[in-house]
Amino acid sequence: ANNLSVIQLNYCDVFSPTAILSWSFADPDIGFGDTQSAYQIQVDNNSDFSSLEIDTGKVLSSSNSRTTSSGDLDYNATYYWRLKVWDSFDAFSFDWIYPPSPIGFPTIKPGTPFSAPVHAYPYPDFTHSPANPPVGATVNFTDNSKCYSAPSNTEYDCKNGGAIQYAWDFDYIVTEGFTEDSNVKGNVTTSFDGAKDSYDVRLKIIDNSFSPSKFCVRGGDGPVKIKSIRLPKWKEVSP
């Protein structure tokens, strides 16, 4: 195997870091139809692999990647990983393979480590009231968003964060993308003109404690559905 790499996933709506560990199968016998039949991965936060966080054991699979499970990794931590592969004749790689090991240049132990983010990404969250406002009525959005800080991934209210920015989109349209209508931190109010029956409201929170900054966008407790106003019915009565 060669070309070992790590893909870190989008950490929005994720409370435990995850990563995809991938590689390319290579074998001198591949010209004879040789393929991968199994793999084993070990992950450790120590470069000597003395206290494994992950040890898959021998996994019978031709897959060239493995996604870590929730809870396997911690924020603000650095990890080392290594790989063994078995071919279709059940012969395994001579030794552990360390990343990145490009073709023809195997990397020596412990290989190139990867790091999880220093803390979780922002979690935008809000509710609105009234649930079904009439046209032009004030709608209150109550902010419940949570942010996190290093080194212990400590949770706090985003509106209290000095490195945090807010952006509200009161009429999010997928084809148009996010449009900032307000940058108020915390609770906010607005009204709707009733041009539509329902408005999709989104909140984007940017965390500038990351370099570069990271942001997440969520839709709160659902769309704002405008209450329809029924016009009175008139009945003509002869004098």
RAVENLIN-V431316 format. One line per field, one symbol per residue. ss: DSSP state (~ for helix, > for strand, _ for the rest). phi: phi as a letter, one per 30 degrees, with the letter a starting at -180 (. if undefined). burial: 1 if it has 9 or more other ideal C-beta (glycine too) atoms within 8 Angstrom, else 0. A space follows every 10 residues. Layout:
ss: ???
phi: ???
burial: ???
This chain:
ss: _>>>>>>>__ ________>> >>>>_____~ ~~___>>>>> >>>>______ _>>>>___>> ____>>>___ _______>>> >>>>>>>___ _>____>>>> >>__>>>___ ___>>_____ __>__>>>>_ ________>> >>>__>>>>_ ___>>>>~~~ ___>>>>>>_ __>___>___ _>_____>>> _______>>_ _>>>>>>___ ___>>>>>__ ___>>_____ _________
phi: .ahdbbccdd cdibcbdbbc cbacdbaecd dcidbdcabb bbbbdcdchc bddbbdidcd acdcabcdde jdccdhbcbc bbbbbccdci cceeadccdc hdeibddddc iddbbdedad ddbdaabbad dbddeiddcc ccdbdcbbbd cchddadedc ddccbcbcbd bdbedcidbd cacddidbba bbdidbdbbc cbbccccddd bddbbbbbci cjddcdddcd ddccbdbdd
burial: 1111110100 1101001111 1110100001 0001111111 1111100010 0011010010 0000010100 0110111011 1111111000 0110011111 1000001001 1011011011 1111110100 0010100010 1110111111 0010010110 1001011111 1100000101 0100100101 1100000011 1111111011 0001111111 0001010000 000000000
